[in-house]
Amino acid sequence: MFRSIQRFASTGKNTSNLLRAQININNIINCSEDYKKSIERRQLPGELLSNIDFIIENHPLRFQLFQQINQLKREREDVSQSLKNGGDLDTSKQRLKEIKSELKPLEKQVKDLEEDIYIKAESLPNLIDPTVPVDPFTEDIVQFINCESESDVHVSEKQDHKDIGVRFNIMDFNAASKVSGSSWYYLIGDGALLEQALVQYAFTKARKYGYTMVIPPSIVKSEIVNACGFKPNDQNNEKQIYQLEGEGKSLTGTAEIPLAALHASSIFRKGTTFPKKYVGVSRSYRAEAGASGKDTKGLYRVHEFTKVELFHFTTDDKASEELEQLKDMQVEIITELGLKAKVMNMPTSDLGSPAMKKYDIEAWMPGRGSWGELTSCSNCGDYQSRRLGIRYSKNDDERLSHVTTINGTAMAVPRVIVALIEQNYNPETDEIAIPKVLQPYMGGQEKIVPNVF
């Protein structure tokens, strides 16, 4: 969800649970110009362009080496057969010895070359959807929610959620700092109730749209994190993901990771109805929170939070339509919460390596004096499924293809709380209005007022 989370390609080796990524080398060669444009438009390092050139130049050499190897193997069979038919023993043995010495370096050369080609191919980002904005740094505003334009949201007085929340005794940052450190928090009383209401509301909405509920694990094996394209460190080498030392496991930054791995190393057989849609809630952990000193005040960027995530396993021909449907569901949620927000088709510089296209929804946050991201949804094509080994029977001949994965936020709780408090606080009455859709999950409560404990 958050822009500071970076993605990366995995090591390209088998793990205890996953086979190495099933990369389509021929497609990279045939669509090399498209891959180069994807790299350039994403503002990624030029060495990735060199990787494509290396693949194109060396892939034919691989076949030449195979031809030499096969020719020597055929000769070896002929010599062996000659021996059986009474051929000259000394001459045949000598030639077999020579063939063995000739084969060994060729086989090593082709193995090393295949590995180099594979690693360079696996490092490449996904292709880009043609509807992504042309300017690599400027998003396209798709629509506004509960407002007419950006100028419709500005207020003269900043209403900061942290100041309000602390004064109302619904959140405590000082106690959390003593217990856990900076960028952690307590939600108390109506603050805790508000979180649960948001989670239940999101689950109810997802179930209405046919999602299967999942409570996934919050700790996953590191090869799963890698296969989903998440990077342990950002471009400044600052830690993004909490890794458990010596265990080969990580805390998840989003339920997207365990949801993506739900069907890892599996095949959806002929007759499977797509999409397979899941909604999962989990605690999410972000080591990067405040790493660069940005957005460290209050709930906007924290180390741990509750998040409800949406995930689709589908087919490439349905993916574009499903991404729009997921985005429309997010719009419906933000609309019903009454938040002033905007939907954006994100530029290439904001796309992680797996994403072909991404929509973000940002809400106006008076305390920040700017817009802040609430949700994101992405079409990742077969980037993740090739690394997780998830396939389906596409045709009657049982030919297997990789599924397409789509992910999106149903509810990133702390940021929604930020927007709700800052947009719904009434300084005249000193109360926070609770959206009508949340009231049934808060015992019919219509507002939050200062509490004294």
N, C-alpha and C positions, 0 to 999 in steps of 0.2 A: 504493500500500500504506500509506504512512505518513500519519497524520492531518494533518500540517503541510503536505502537498502540497495546494494549493488548485486549483480549477478555474474556468474562465471561458468566456464566449461569445466567439467570434471576431468579426472586424470586420464581417462581412456583405458583403464585397466579393470579386469574383473575384480569384484569384491566378494565377500563371503555371502552376499545376498543378491547381488545384481551382476549380470553379464555386462561387459563394456557396451557403451552406447552403440546402437546400430545405425551408423551414419551412412547416408546415401552419397557416396563419393561421386558416382556418375552424375547425379543431379547437380552437385557443386560445379563439376566441369561443364556440364551443358548449360548451366545458368550462371556461369562465372561473372558475367557483367552485372547481373542482378545482385549477386552477393557483394561485389565490389561497391555498388551503389549503396547497399545497406550499410556497409562499414563506413563509407564516407559520410552518409547522411546522419549516422549515429555519432559522428565525431569521435570515432574510435582510433586507436593507434595504427599508424601506417604499416606496422609489421604484420597485421592481419591481411592486408592486401598482398604482401609478399608471400604469405602462406598460400593464398590462392594461386599465385604464379608458380610456386613450388609444386603444388599438386598437379597443375596442368602440365608442367614441364617433365615431371618425374613419373606420372602415371603410365605413360607409354613405355618407359624404361622398365617398369615392373613386368610388363608383358614380355618384353624382350628377354629379360632374365628368366622368366618362366619358360620361354621357348628353349633357351639354352639348357635349362635344367631338365626339361622333358626330353630333349634330344639325347642328353647324356643318359637318362634313365632308360630310354628305348635301346640305346646302344648297350647298356649294361644287361638288359634282358636278352638281347641278341647274343652277346658274348656268353652269357650263362647257358643259353640254349645250345650254343655251339659246343660248349664243354660237355653237355649231356649227350650230344651227338658224336662225341669222339674227337673234338677239335684239339688243337695243340694246347697241352696243359700249361706249359710255361708262359707262352705268349698270352693266353687267355687270362691267367692269374695276374700277369703284369699289367694288362690293360684294365682289368677290374680294379686293381690298386690305383692306377692313374685316374680312373673315373671317380673313385671315392675322393681322392685329393682335389679333383677339379670341382666336384659337387659341393663340398663343404663350404668354401668361401662364397660360392654363388648363392647357396641357400641362406647363409648368414647375411649376405648383401641384400637379398630380396626381403628377408625378415626385417632387417633394420629399415629398409626403404618403406615397407608397408607401415611400420610403426610410425615413422616420421610423417608419412602422408596422413595416417589416421589422426595423430595428435593435432596436426595443423588443421585438418578438416573439422575435428571436434571443437576446436577453439572458436570457430566462426559463429557469429550471432545469427539469429533467424532472419529470414527475408522480411520485407516491410510491406504491409498492406497498401495498395495503391491509394486508399482514401486518407492516409496519414498526411498531415499538413506538410507542405513543401519546405517552408522555413524550418530549419532544424531547432530553432530556439523559441518559436512563437506558436502557441496553441491556438486552435480555432474554437471560439465559443459556440457551442451547439444550441444552448438555450439557457434561459434564466428560470429559476424556481422561486415562486412567491415574491418576485420583484420584476421590474421592467428592464432595469439596466444596472450597471455597476454604480452609477451615481444615485440610484434609488436607495442605497443601503447606508450611506454615510450618516453618522450621527455626530453631534457637536461634543458630546461627553463620552469619554471612554468608560466602559463598564467592564472591569476586569474580573474574570471568573474566580481567580485565586483570592483576591481581596474579599469578594462577596462570599465565596464558599467558606473561607476561614472565619469570617465574621458571623456567618449563619451556623457555624459549628457542624457543617456537613462534610468537611475535608480538613485534614491535618497534615501539613508538610513537615513541620518541625519535629514531631514525634517520629515520623517515618525516616527523617534524616538521621536521627539518633540510632534508630534500629537498623536501617539498611543503607543509608547514604543519600546523596543527592539524586534527584529525579525519581524518587519513590514517594508514595503517598498513602494515606488512609482515606477511605470514604466512610463516613459515619452517618448513622441515622437515615435521614431522607436522601443523603448522597448515595448510600449503599442501596437503598430501596430503588432509587432512580436507575442505578446500573442494572439491577435485576429486571426492572420494568422494560428497559431497552432491549435486553437479551430476550425476554419472553415475547415482546412485540415482534422482534426480528424473526424469531422461530415461527411464530404464528403466521407471519407474512410468507415466509419461505414454504411452509407446509401448504399454504393455499395455492402456491404455484408448483406443487408437485415435487418438492425436494424431500429427500430422505434424511432424517435427523441422525447425526453422528456425534459422539463424544470421543474425539481422537486423543492419542497420547501427546503430551507436551515435550517429551524427550524422544528423539529419533536418532538412528545411526547416521554418522556423518556422511556416509556415501549416499544416503537418501537426500540430505540437504544439497550435496553436490549435484546429484542428478536432476534436482529441481531447478538448478541454476543459481543458487544463492551463494554469495561470496563471504568467507569469514572476515575479510578485511576490506575496507574501502580503498579508493584510489590514493588516499593519503596514508595507507597502511594502519588506519585506526580500526580497532576491533568492532565488528558489526554483530557477530553471533557469539553467544556464550557457549563455549565448548567444555565438556567435562574432561578434565585432564586424565589421560591414561585410559579412558574408557571408549574412545572412538565414537562418542555420542555428543549431541548438541541439544540445547534448548531451542524450541522452534520460535521463530519470529512471527509466524502466522500459521493458522491451521491449514493453509494451502498445502504445506509440505506433507503432513501425514495424510491429508485427503488425496493428494496426487498419488501417494504410494499405496493407497488402499488396494489397488488392483495391480501392483507392481509384479512383473514377471508372470503375467497372465494373458490369456486369449479370450476375447468375447466371441463365442461361437455363432455360427450362422443362425439367424432368427432373433438375435439380441435386438431389443428396441432401444434406440438412441433418441435423445440423450439420457445418460445416467446422471442424475442431478443429486448432489449432496449438500447439506448445510451442517457445518460443524462449529461448535463453540469451544474455545480453549483460552487459557492464559497465554499471552504472547510475550516474548522476551527480546528486547532490543538493546544490545550492548552499546550501540551508537548514540543513544539518547544523550543529547547535550555534548557530544564529543568535541564539537567545534565551537562550543559556547553559544549556539543558536537555539532559540526557542526553549530555553531551559526553565523558564518561569511557569509554574503551575502544571497543568495536565496536558499541555499540547504535545510535548515530546518527553516520554517517560520510559523507564526501563522495563516495566511490566504492566500489562493491561489485559482486559478481557476483549475479545474480538469474535464476532460471528462471521464466518466465511462461507462463501458459495463456491461450488466447484462442479464443473461439467466434464464428463467423458463423452465425446461425440465424434462425428465424422466431418471431414473437411468440407463437404458440400453443405452442411448445416451450420457451420461455425459462425459465419458472418451474421446470419439472422439471429442466432442464439446470443451473440454478444450484444446485439441491439436489444433483445428481450431482457437480458440481464441488466443492461443499463437503464432500461425503462422501469424495471422493478426498483432499482435504486432511486430513481427519480420519484417514484410513487412513495417510497419510504420518507425521503426528505420532504416531499410535499405535505404528507400527512403529519409530519412532525412540525410543520409550519415554519421551517427554517428558510431564510433567504439565502439562496445559493446559485451557483452557475455550473453548467456541465461543459466540459472541455474535451475536445479531441486532441490528445497530447502529441507534441512534436517528437521527432526522432531522438533528440538528445535526452529525452526523458524516458525512453523505452529501455528496459533491461534486455539482456541478450535473448531471452526466450520470447519476448513479446513482439507480435507482428503489428498490433494496434492496441491502444489503451485509452480509455475514457477516465477522467477524474471528475469528481464533484467537489467543489470548494464552497464553503460557507463563509459569509461575512462574520468576522470576529472582532467586535469593537475594541476589546482589550488589547489586541495586537495591532489594531488600526489597519488591518489588511485581511485578505482572504486566507483561509486555512483548509487544507485537504481533509475531507471526511471519508470519501470512498474512492475506490479505483476498481476497474475491471479490464481484463486483458484477454486477448486471443493469443495463445501460445503455439498454435499450430501443432506439429508433431515433435517440437523441440524436447519437451519433457517426456513424452511417451517413448521416444527413441532411446532415451537415457534410462527410463524405468522399465523398458521391455513390455509395453502394453500394446497389444495388437487385437485385430478383429478380422473375422472372415468376411471379405468384401463381396466376393462373387460366388456363383454356384460352384466354381472350380476350387473353392476353399483357399484361394490365394489370400495371404495375410497382408494387411496394411496396418500402419500405426494409427491409433486414435488421435484425435485433436483434443487438447485440454483448454478449458476456459476457466478463469477464476475471477472472483469479485468480492468486494466487501459488502456484507449486509449491515454490520454495525461495528464500528471501531469506537467502543464505549467512551473513553476519556474525551476524545475530540468532539463527539456529539454532545457530551455534557458541557464542554467549553462553549459550544455554539448556543445550546439551549439556555444556559445561564446568561450569557452576555447579550443574547437577543431578546430574552423574555423577562429580564429583570426590570421591575418598575421602581425607579428611585422615589417616586412620590408615595407609594404605599409600602415600600421596602419589602417586596415579595417577588418570588419567581413563579410565573405562570407555568403550569404543567400542561403540555399538549393533551388534547382530549383522547387521542389514541393510546396514551400511556396511563390515563387515569384508572382504567379497569385493573391494571397491574399494580396500582398503588392504593388499592382499597378505596377508590373513588375520590382520592385526594386531588384537589384542584390547584393547589399552590404550595410552595415551600416558603416558610417564614423563618426568621432567626430563632434558633433553639438555644436554651441555656441548660447545661448539664451540671 
